[in-house]
Amino acid sequence: MPHQTTLTERGSFAVARCSCGWTGPARRSRDRARTDAADHQRPAPEPSAAG
């Protein structure tokens, strides 16, 4: 199921939230809150098989 993120305003702060239950930190910069949401939606890198 794809992650659906939203930006919520709380006073002078913005918080990114996701349908999976993840919540980013409160940010004064709305752009940074949007970046937090975009970073959360990116798939995690595959672990390398080095060794």
C-alpha positions as a printed Julia matrix, in Angstrom:
51×3 Matrix{Float64}:
  0.0    0.0    0.0
  1.55   3.37  -0.98
  2.19   5.95   1.69
 -0.1    9.0    1.61
  1.46  12.02   3.3
 -0.17  15.27   4.35
  1.09  18.49   5.86
 -0.66  19.71   9.01
 -0.34  23.25  10.36
  0.02  23.69  14.12
  0.39  27.38  14.92
  3.66  28.53  13.35
  4.78  24.93  12.76
  4.12  22.38  10.02
  4.11  18.63  10.6
  4.27  15.93   7.93
  2.04  12.91   8.62
  1.58   9.63   6.79
 -1.26   7.13   6.45
  1.06   4.46   7.95
  1.17   6.33  11.28
  4.56   8.04  10.79
  4.82  11.65  11.97
  7.74  13.91  11.18
  9.15  16.55  13.49
  7.46  19.94  13.8
  9.15  22.42  11.46
  8.91  26.18  11.11
  9.83  25.74   7.44
  6.96  24.27   5.42
  9.49  23.35   2.7
 11.48  21.28   5.22
  8.3   19.51   6.39
  7.52  18.69   2.73
 11.08  17.33   2.34
 10.57  15.15   5.44
  7.43  13.72   3.82
  9.2   13.1    0.5
 12.11  11.4    2.29
  9.67   9.17   4.15
  8.0    8.09   0.89
 11.32   7.1   -0.71
 11.99   3.35  -0.5
 14.76   2.3    1.86
 18.02   1.33   0.11
 18.67  -2.37  -0.3
 21.27  -3.67   2.16
 24.53  -4.53   0.43
 25.74  -8.11   0.38
 29.36  -7.1    0.97
 31.33  -9.38   3.11
